[in-house]
Amino acid sequence: MAVTLAEQATGAVDTAPAITHGAIVELAAPVDAAGGPRVCVVVQADLFNETHATVTLCPLTAVVGGESLFRVAISPQEHTGLTVECEVQVDRITSVRRHRIVKVIGHASATRMEQVDQALRRWLAL
């Protein structure tokens, strides 16, 4: 990562983890939303993650309902940053402006993301 002279002078070097496919991120809650931040998994291809103004995500829910055809269970034991068992809600895919991402809290495994990708293909008939 190249650091500019201005960043060196001010100490304002951006050391935030990169937003990559499979990253589990926390979103800032919209101003009009009741409740706290939302946790989501990045499903957008890495090719677009550094340059596009928005990031495509699937929200996670702790309400595990067993819709295994189109929801994927994700565990806190997988270096995810999660504290409870969750499901990836591929039926609620959305895109948000990059600035709404507050932080990266973990990352889903490659195996888990393949399951998410397969569920997305089923949901979107791709």
C-alpha positions in Angstrom: 0.0 0.0 0.0 1.5 3.4 -1.0 1.3 6.1 1.6 1.2 9.7 0.5 3.3 12.4 2.1 0.2 14.0 3.6 -0.8 10.7 5.2 2.8 10.4 6.7 2.7 13.9 8.0 -0.7 13.6 9.7 -0.5 9.9 10.6 -3.8 9.4 8.8 -2.8 6.1 7.1 -5.9 4.0 6.4 -5.2 0.6 7.9 -8.8 -0.7 7.7 -9.0 -4.3 6.4 -10.0 -4.5 2.8 -13.6 -5.3 2.0 -13.4 -8.7 0.2 -15.8 -11.4 -0.9 -16.8 -13.3 2.3 -15.9 -10.4 4.7 -18.4 -10.1 7.6 -19.0 -6.5 8.1 -21.0 -4.2 10.4 -23.1 -1.5 8.9 -24.0 1.8 10.5 -27.7 1.9 11.1 -29.6 4.3 8.9 -30.6 7.5 10.7 -34.3 6.6 10.7 -33.8 3.0 11.8 -34.7 1.7 15.2 -32.1 -0.7 16.6 -28.4 -1.0 16.2 -25.9 -1.8 13.6 -26.5 -4.6 11.0 -24.1 -7.4 10.4 -23.8 -8.7 6.8 -21.6 -10.8 4.5 -20.0 -9.3 1.4 -21.2 -11.3 -1.7 -19.8 -8.9 -4.4 -16.9 -10.1 -6.5 -13.5 -8.8 -5.4 -12.9 -7.4 -8.9 -15.4 -4.5 -8.0 -14.8 -4.2 -4.2 -12.1 -1.5 -4.3 -13.5 0.7 -7.0 -17.3 0.6 -6.9 -19.3 3.1 -4.9 -21.5 0.4 -3.5 -21.0 -3.0 -2.0 -23.4 -5.9 -2.4 -24.2 -7.8 0.8 -26.5 -10.4 2.4 -27.7 -9.6 5.9 -27.2 -12.1 8.7 -29.9 -13.0 11.2 -29.7 -14.8 14.6 -33.3 -16.0 14.0 -32.4 -19.4 12.6 -35.5 -20.7 10.8 -34.1 -23.7 8.8 -34.8 -22.4 5.3 -31.8 -24.4 4.2 -32.7 -24.2 0.5 -31.8 -20.5 0.4 -30.3 -19.6 3.7 -26.8 -20.7 4.9 -25.9 -21.3 8.5 -22.8 -19.6 9.8 -21.1 -20.4 13.0 -19.2 -18.2 15.5 -16.4 -20.9 15.6 -15.3 -20.1 12.0 -13.2 -16.9 12.7 -16.3 -14.9 11.7 -16.4 -12.5 14.5 -19.9 -13.6 15.4 -21.0 -14.5 18.9 -24.1 -16.6 18.0 -25.2 -19.0 15.3 -26.6 -17.0 12.4 -28.1 -17.5 8.9 -27.0 -15.7 5.8 -30.2 -14.2 4.3 -29.6 -14.6 0.6 -33.2 -13.8 0.0 -32.5 -10.3 1.3 -29.5 -9.3 -1.0 -28.9 -5.6 -1.0 -26.3 -3.0 -2.0 -25.2 -0.2 0.2 -22.9 2.8 -0.1 -19.4 1.9 1.0 -19.3 4.6 3.7 -22.1 2.7 5.6 -19.6 -0.1 6.4 -18.3 0.6 9.9 -15.8 -2.3 10.2 -14.9 -5.8 9.1 -15.5 -8.1 12.1 -14.5 -11.4 10.5 -14.5 -13.6 7.4 -16.5 -16.6 6.3 -14.5 -19.6 5.2 -14.1 -20.4 1.5 -16.4 -23.5 2.0 -19.1 -21.4 3.6 -18.9 -18.8 0.9 -19.3 -21.5 -1.8 -22.5 -22.5 0.0 -23.6 -18.9 0.0 -22.8 -18.5 -3.7 -24.8 -21.7 -4.5 -27.7 -20.4 -2.5 -27.6 -17.1 -4.4 -27.5 -18.9 -7.7 -30.7 -20.9 -6.6 -32.4 -17.7 -5.3 -31.7 -15.7 -8.4 -32.0 -18.6 -10.9 -28.5 -18.0 -12.3 
